[in-house]
Amino acid sequence: MGLIRLFLALVVAVDHWRVIVLHEQSIFLDDIVKFGFNAGYAVMFFYVISGFLITHTLTRNYKRDRSGVAAFYSNRFIRIFSLYWPMVILAFLFVASAWPQFVAARLPDKFTAIFLIGQDWGLAFGSYPTPYVGGAISGLHQAWTLGAELTFYLLAPFFIRSWKIGAIALIASFALRAFFVFRYGTDVQEVWTYAFARRTHS
């Protein structure tokens, strides 16, 4: 599972590099460079596998009491922010627009840029229907997916350890997806069929 997730992460990283560095917008031209795999699907599969792995580790490695939940939160916090905050510092140092934009940002945007919580919701609904990137550090706009991941981590001990809550969440997720397919068809719609779907995959 870990190797599959690494492969999917590499597909996504290469695709972002292609768009941001090469400014290449074609979704067909560089499939060979992306290992023949669609990056959008790679993200979805990555989240599904991550959800499985988190469920496995939560049920096997953490007690079902408050100390177990606290240890789970602590470990997830360290795992995310021990990598993210150094990247923020590097962005401030090497991305010319990062620090000035951060200083000029609104307080809620500063919060989501540093702590990630809510950055995914801000991207989807901050300037709906246009994606809003004001709550992210310049050069690290993809970090909004970590906001979705953190939301999943916060809810995981409650959803995963109660089959009733888990079943309700699963049914609600399928119902939402069915509604979006009915409403928007199978075409990618930035907010509902991409950003929102990634949150509900978490």
Beta strands, then each sheet from edge to edge (+ up, - down):
end
